[in-house]
Amino acid sequence: MSDSPGPSGRLLHLLSLLQARRDWPGGVLAERLEVSPRTVRRDVDRLRDLGYPVRATKGPDGGYRLDAGTELPPLLFDDEQAVAVAVALQTASAGVSGIEEGALRALATVRQVMPARLRGRVDALQVTAVPGDPEHPKVDSAVLMAVGAAVRAREVLRFDYERPTWTREDRPAEADVGATAPPRRVEPHHLATWSGRWYLVAWDLDRVDWRTFRVDRMTPKTPTGPRVAPRDLPGGDVASYLQAAFRGREWPCRGEFVIAAPAAAVQPWAGRQSVVEELGPERTRVVTGSWSWERLAAWVSWWEVPVQIVGPAELRAAAARLGERFLAAARGRPAEP
């Protein structure tokens, strides 16, 4: 946690340098530590004896690299890192199930080796992680790891996806979970959290569009599919994409509908990002958006009442294309590419 004088302090300084950078030339380490290259070699051997996998690298001057090992050796944190880890462990189980016991044991271990000055800071900040309500269910840690592995490997992910069986009246609560939908196939892009929920942002291979999936409703299948090339996410980055997806900011495609239903019945389905205007007892104007015209046009299929597409022309054309696909599917014809 803190430097000590003499060889022990130098050893901690060496370990800190190795953790901060991938490769270190031996001469540079000797200069930073103000010792000879021979002393650096001896200190590296001491770190290896403690379980740290320090590997010698080739080069004009030779060097060192701290690799990942098969076992977890003692870790070195500065004061800010130690406090941050302790606070994070107190809240670790709030959104993910299956890690509660491990988080508590890790917290006890970190606290035990803290200097008194840091232990007091952590004890003064007692955090109570209140479990979420049914609208914010925990994510199974095994599912989170499986999805995260597919994201990192850029491999096609297959999974069952549960959808809520709501009606127009109870949809805002999203309390019921319905039958499992057909397996989905996606190119996973990123895991993210938003308003207490975990989401997977991915390119849906069947819908040919970007989609956002709640991880607590996913059941990954094995094995994963082939590796895929990365795609450019709309909005430039995950944060911008999710902000637009959930708040309706800067949709690239915006359209207008008139729905033959009361505004009170339309509002829960439209979402916060849409403009909902009552035109009469059974007529409601909706202006909403999406990342593609086809996805926006598909919103019409939600309704069991007459819907008028006001515009623009791109939206009407997309609806016509979707209509042709639905008609072909109803007649048992192969889907057009």
C-alpha positions in Angstrom: 0.0 0.0 0.0 2.9 2.4 0.7 6.7 2.5 0.0 9.1 1.3 2.7 12.8 2.4 2.8 15.6 0.2 1.5 15.3 -2.9 -0.7 11.6 -3.6 0.2 10.6 -0.2 -0.9 12.6 -0.5 -4.1 10.9 -3.9 -4.8 7.5 -2.3 -4.4 8.5 0.5 -6.7 9.7 -2.0 -9.3 6.5 -3.8 -9.2 4.5 -0.6 -9.6 6.5 0.3 -12.7 6.0 -3.1 -14.2 2.2 -2.9 -13.6 2.1 0.6 -15.2 3.7 -0.3 -18.6 3.8 -3.4 -20.8 7.6 -3.5 -21.6 10.5 -1.9 -19.7 14.1 -1.9 -21.0 16.4 -3.0 -18.3 18.5 0.2 -18.5 15.4 2.4 -18.1 14.3 0.5 -15.0 17.8 0.9 -13.5 17.7 4.7 -14.1 14.2 5.0 -12.6 15.2 3.0 -9.5 18.6 4.6 -9.3 20.4 1.2 -9.1 22.6 -0.9 -11.3 21.2 -3.3 -14.0 22.6 -6.1 -11.9 20.4 -4.9 -8.9 17.4 -4.8 -11.2 18.0 -8.4 -12.2 18.3 -9.5 -8.6 15.0 -7.6 -7.7 13.2 -9.3 -10.7 14.3 -12.7 -9.3 12.8 -11.7 -5.9 9.5 -10.8 -7.6 9.5 -14.2 -9.4 10.1 -16.0 -6.0 7.0 -14.2 -4.7 4.9 -15.5 -7.6 5.0 -12.6 -10.1 5.5 -13.8 -13.7 8.1 -11.4 -14.8 9.4 -12.4 -18.2 12.7 -11.2 -19.8 12.2 -9.6 -23.2 14.5 -9.5 -26.2 16.0 -6.4 -27.6 19.2 -4.3 -27.9 19.3 -3.7 -24.1 17.1 -6.5 -22.9 14.0 -5.8 -20.8 11.2 -7.1 -18.6 7.5 -7.6 -18.8 4.9 -8.6 -16.2 2.8 -11.3 -17.7 -0.5 -12.9 -16.5 0.1 -15.9 -14.4 -1.8 -19.1 -13.5 -2.2 -18.0 -9.9 -3.0 -14.6 -8.3 0.1 -13.2 -6.6 0.0 -10.4 -4.0 -1.4 -7.2 -5.6 0.0 -3.7 -5.2 -2.4 -0.8 -4.9 -1.8 2.9 -4.2 -4.0 4.6 -1.7 -6.7 5.7 -4.2 -6.8 2.3 -5.8 -7.2 0.5 -2.5 -10.1 2.6 -1.4 -11.8 2.3 -4.8 -11.5 -1.5 -4.8 -13.0 -1.7 -1.3 -15.9 0.6 -2.2 -16.5 -1.4 -5.4 -16.6 -4.7 -3.6 -19.2 -3.4 -1.2 -21.6 -2.8 -4.1 -20.4 -5.6 -6.4 -23.4 -7.9 -5.8 -26.1 -5.2 -6.3 -26.5 -6.0 -10.0 -24.9 -9.4 -10.5 -25.9 -12.6 -8.8 -23.5 -15.4 -7.8 -20.6 -13.2 -6.6 -21.9 -12.2 -3.2 -19.7 -14.5 -1.1 -16.6 -13.9 -3.2 -17.0 -10.1 -3.0 -17.4 -10.3 0.8 -14.3 -12.5 1.2 -12.3 -10.2 -1.2 -13.4 -7.2 0.8 -12.2 -8.8 4.1 -8.9 -9.6 2.5 -8.3 -6.2 1.1 -9.3 -4.5 4.4 -7.0 -6.8 6.5 -3.9 -5.7 4.6 -4.7 -2.0 4.5 -2.7 0.5 6.5 -4.7 1.9 9.5 -5.2 5.3 7.7 -6.9 3.7 4.7 -8.9 1.2 6.8 -10.4 4.1 8.7 -11.5 5.8 5.4 -13.1 2.6 4.1 -14.9 1.9 7.4 -16.2 5.4 7.4 -17.8 4.9 4.0 -20.2 2.0 4.7 -22.3 1.3 1.5 -25.5 -0.7 1.6 -26.2 -2.4 -1.7 -30.0 -2.7 -1.8 -31.2 -5.5 -4.2 -33.1 -4.2 -7.2 -36.9 -4.5 -7.5 -38.4 -6.8 -10.2 -37.8 -4.1 -12.8 -34.1 -4.4 -12.2 -33.3 -8.1 -11.8 -29.8 -9.3 -11.1 -27.7 -10.7 -13.9 -26.3 -14.2 -13.5 -22.5 -13.9 -13.2 -22.1 -16.9 -15.5 -24.2 -15.3 -18.2 -22.3 -12.0 -17.9 -19.0 -13.8 -18.3 -20.2 -15.8 -21.3 -21.5 -12.7 -23.0 -18.4 -10.7 -22.2 -16.2 -13.5 -23.6 -18.1 -13.4 -26.9 -17.7 -9.6 -27.0 -14.0 -9.8 -26.4 -13.4 -12.6 -28.9 -15.7 -11.0 -31.5 -17.5 -14.2 -32.0 -21.1 -14.7 -33.2 -23.3 -15.3 -30.1 -26.5 -17.4 -30.1 -28.9 -17.0 -27.2 -32.5 -17.5 -26.1 -34.2 -14.2 -25.3 -37.2 -13.8 -23.0 -39.7 -11.1 -23.7 -42.3 -9.7 -21.3 -45.9 -10.6 -22.0 -47.4 -7.3 -21.2 -50.7 -5.7 -22.3 -51.2 -2.1 -23.0 -52.4 -1.6 -19.5 -49.6 -3.3 -17.6 -46.7 -2.6 -19.9 -45.1 0.2 -17.9 -44.5 -2.1 -15.0 -42.7 -4.7 -17.2 -43.4 -7.2 -14.4 -44.2 -10.4 -16.3 -41.7 -12.4 -18.3 -43.1 -14.5 -21.1 -42.1 -17.4 -23.2 -38.7 -17.7 -24.7 -38.5 -16.3 -28.2 -36.7 -18.1 -31.0 -32.9 -18.1 -30.6 -31.2 -14.9 -31.7 -27.9 -14.6 -33.6 -25.8 -11.5 -33.1 -22.4 -10.0 -33.6 -21.8 -8.8 -30.0 -20.3 -5.3 -29.8 -20.3 -4.1 -26.2 -21.6 -4.8 -22.7 -22.9 -1.7 -20.9 -25.0 -0.7 -17.9 -27.9 1.8 -18.1 -30.2 2.8 -15.2 -29.3 -0.3 -13.1 -29.6 -2.8 -16.0 -27.0 -4.7 -18.0 -27.3 -4.5 -21.8 -25.6 -6.1 -24.8 -25.3 -3.9 -27.8 -25.0 -6.1 -30.9 -25.6 -6.3 -34.6 -28.6 -8.7 -35.1 -27.8 -11.0 -38.0 -31.5 -11.9 -38.7 -32.9 -8.4 -38.3 -29.9 -6.9 -40.2 -29.8 -4.0 -37.7 -28.4 -2.9 -34.4 -30.2 -4.1 -31.3 -29.9 -3.7 -27.6 -30.6 -6.7 -25.4 -31.1 -6.9 -21.6 -28.6 -9.4 -20.3 -30.9 -10.7 -17.5 -33.2 -12.0 -20.2 -30.5 -13.8 -22.2 -29.5 -17.5 -22.0 -26.4 -18.0 -24.1 -25.9 -21.1 -26.2 -22.7 -22.9 -26.9 -20.6 -23.1 -28.8 -20.3 -19.6 -30.1 -20.0 -18.9 -33.9 -17.2 -17.7 -36.1 -15.1 -14.6 -35.5 -16.4 -11.5 -37.2 -14.9 -8.2 -38.2 -15.8 -5.2 -36.0 -18.6 -2.9 -37.2 -18.9 0.8 -36.7 -21.5 1.6 -34.1 -24.0 4.3 -34.9 -23.3 7.4 -32.8 -19.6 6.7 -32.7 -19.4 5.0 -29.3 -21.5 2.9 -26.9 -22.3 5.8 -24.6 -23.6 8.0 -27.5 -25.6 5.0 -28.9 -27.3 4.2 -25.7 -28.1 7.8 -24.9 -29.8 8.1 -28.3 -31.5 4.8 -28.0 -33.0 5.4 -24.6 -33.5 9.2 -24.8 -34.2 9.6 -28.5 -31.4 12.1 -29.1 -30.3 12.7 -32.7 -32.1 9.7 -34.3 -30.9 9.4 -37.9 -34.4 8.3 -38.9 -37.5 10.1 -37.6 -41.1 9.6 -38.7 -44.7 10.5 -38.0 -47.7 8.2 -37.4 -51.4 8.7 -36.7 -52.8 5.8 -34.6 -56.5 5.0 -34.2 -56.3 4.7 -30.4 -56.5 7.1 -27.4 -53.3 8.9 -26.4 -53.4 7.3 -22.9 -53.1 3.8 -24.6 -50.4 4.9 -27.0 -48.0 6.7 -24.5 -46.8 3.5 -22.7 -45.8 2.0 -26.0 -44.2 5.1 -27.5 -41.7 5.6 -24.8 -40.1 8.7 -23.4 -38.2 9.5 -26.6 -41.4 10.1 -28.6 -43.8 13.0 -29.1 -47.4 11.9 -28.4 -50.2 14.3 -29.2 -53.9 13.6 -28.8 -55.9 14.4 -31.9 -59.2 13.1 -30.7 -60.8 10.4 -28.5 -59.5 7.7 -30.8 -56.7 9.4 -32.8 -53.1 10.0 -31.6 -50.2 11.6 -33.4 -46.8 10.1 -32.7 -43.4 11.3 -33.8 -40.6 8.9 -33.0 -37.3 7.7 -34.4 -34.8 4.8 -34.8 -31.5 3.9 -36.3 -33.1 2.6 -39.5 -36.2 3.2 -41.6 -37.1 -0.6 -41.5 -36.9 -0.7 -37.7 -39.1 2.4 -37.4 -41.6 1.0 -39.9 -41.7 -2.3 -38.0 -43.2 -0.3 -35.1 -46.5 -0.3 -37.1 -46.8 -4.1 -36.6 -47.3 -3.6 -32.9 -50.7 -2.2 -33.3 -54.0 -4.0 -33.8 -55.8 -0.8 -34.9 -55.5 1.2 -38.1 -52.2 3.2 -38.4 -51.4 5.9 -40.9 -47.8 6.6 -41.8 -47.7 10.3 -42.4 -44.1 10.4 -43.5 -41.5 10.9 -44.7 -41.3 9.0 -48.0 -38.3 6.9 -46.8 -40.5 5.6 -44.0 -43.4 4.7 -46.3 -41.0 2.9 -48.6 -39.5 0.9 -45.8 -43.0 -0.1 -44.7 -43.7 -1.3 -48.2 -40.6 -3.4 -48.2 -41.5 -5.0 -44.9 -45.0 -5.6 -46.1 -43.6 -7.5 -49.1 -41.4 -9.6 -46.8 -44.4 -10.4 -44.5 -46.6 -11.4 -47.5 -43.8 -13.6 -48.8 -43.4 -15.3 -45.4 -47.2 -15.8 -45.1 -47.2 -17.5 -48.5 -44.3 -19.8 -47.6 -41.9 -18.2 -50.0 -38.1 -17.9 -49.2 -37.1 -14.5 -47.8 -35.5 -12.2 -50.2 -32.0 -11.1 -49.4 
